């Protein structure tokens, strides 16, 4: 089933654009060197970031991506109300999940989007 929610991912360091809609930072730590006035963050949802232990274990090693994704999904499923809040935001207007990692394919925002879209399609 195709999803209807407009959810994007974007590095927090990239300039905001009107297409972003609601911008939500999903990292536990504020992006290094980014001024809050420049970030154009509408919400900062630290609670949905990977646990410190999981983040350190992953270390942005692409070979650990599948296992990271699985473990992070388990963590996310413990917070269904927070996931529902993000889905509600996406139902109102486009939603952009912001992250600070250099790897644009293997990061928590990508995994979070996958979970949001997968559950929305059920």
Secondary structure, 3 states (H helix, E strand, C coil): CCCCCCEEEEECCCCCCHHHCEEEECCCCCCCCCCHHHHCCCEECHHHCCCHHHHHHHCCCHHHHHHHHHHHHHHHCCCHHHHHHHHHHHHHCCEEEEECCCCCCCCHHHHHHHHHHHHHCC
